[in-house]
Amino acid sequence: MGDIKQVIVVRTDLDMGKGKIAAQVGHACVLGAEHVRKSHPEWYEQWWSGQEKVVVRVSGINALDEIKRHAIDLNLPWSEVTDAGHTQIAPGTTTCISIGPAPENLVDKITGDLKLL
């Protein structure tokens, strides 16, 4: 099956502080892993031993939605983080998404050209 990894895609247009980004990425990691644990347990079990994660960036919601559409087209698990609005971001704002954990070759088809955060 190959390696399994999780990629978190973060919006940079929201001007989130470093701590806020870290919290949102943490939410995405947990949501994505829990989703895959239920939907693709074999991927989850393989990923669990190393838990490879990569965090990349996109310029805004349109780019994030395009990544999400590609994940749907490839039948890859994805999870979306929307902010509660208690600090820096308006309530309901989508801040990032998780793709996977899923086979690296499939995830890279979607996120391989994105720049690291």
CORCOR-V587544 format. One record per run of one state. SS is the DSSP state (hx for helix, st for strand, lp for the rest). FROM is the first residue (numbers start at 0). TO is the last residue. If there is no record, write none. Layout:
ss->(SS | SS)
from->(FROM | FROM)
to->(TO | TO)
This chain:
ss->(lp | st | lp | hx | lp | hx | lp | st | lp | hx | lp | st | lp | st | hx | lp | st | lp)
from->(0 | 3 | 11 | 17 | 39 | 40 | 48 | 52 | 58 | 60 | 73 | 77 | 82 | 93 | 103 | 111 | 115 | 116)
to->(2 | 10 | 16 | 38 | 39 | 47 | 51 | 57 | 59 | 72 | 76 | 81 | 92 | 102 | 110 | 114 | 115 | 116)
